[in-house]
Amino acid sequence: MSLSQGGVGLSCPGAVDLSILLPHLAGVIVEGVAVVAGLVLVTARARAPEAACPKCGTASRRVHSRRYSRRLADAAIGGRRVVIQLAVRRFFCAAPGCRRKTFAEQVQGLTARYARKTPLLAGVLGSVAAALAGRAGSRLAAGLGVPASRQVMLRLVMATPDPAAHAPRVLGVDDFAIRRGQVYGTLLIDCETGAPLDMLEGRDAQPLADWLAAHPGVEVICRDRSGSYADGARRGTGRSPGR
């Protein structure tokens, strides 16, 4: 193993296995690491001899080409930005009935279609964005060695899926106006925590009944005097709710 001086590079005669320190690289063979202008450049190729077609799932070993390359931003190492230069193969799909003739391989835990960030980095930025959002999140990300603009942070927040609605012990039900006098909806909240759970279209009985049927376990329903909500609660739980 040798350390070169012309923009610090780390190399060795064989492949470098960094999966112990960087487990998300377990699916690739790291062929070289170089540090240039404060940026860590990792050169790697996929370890698996085959890849699965994203259309039909059939595994293929028949290589179409080896010239495809991807650049993936990764979580920082030692305060330095990291970029993975990944050599990706294209395979022929071996399934006779599949309409996708060729496809680019994906490395589990490292790549996703069209993604320019590794799942590890996306998770780090997503956590920062969820806590701080725009400008504050962007400043913290830069301090962590993974700079991202405030627009990127906001997109990450908006792309975060809502948590699955659970069945609270005490459910609050009330209507709200999307366009007053024309379009209404129903808001459901957990009365014990104040957390919003779901928003239903309209303020009729059936949407509420369907939601209650899909989320059994509600013990108390707090509602207004609307007869439709009382009817929906009765249908969804099989008992008459109080006001």
ABEGO torsion letter per residue (X at the ends): XBBBABGBBBBBABBBBAAAABAAAAABBBABBBBBGGBBBBBBBBABABBBBAAAGBBBABBABAABBBBBBBBBBGGBBBBBBBBBBBBBBABAABABABBBBBBBGABBBGBABBAAAAAAAAAAAAAAEBAAAAAAAAAAGBBBBAAAAAAAAAABBBBBBBBBABBBBBBBBABBGABBBBBBBBAAAGBBABBBBEABAAAAAAAAAABBGBABBBBBABAAAAAAAAAAAGBBBBX
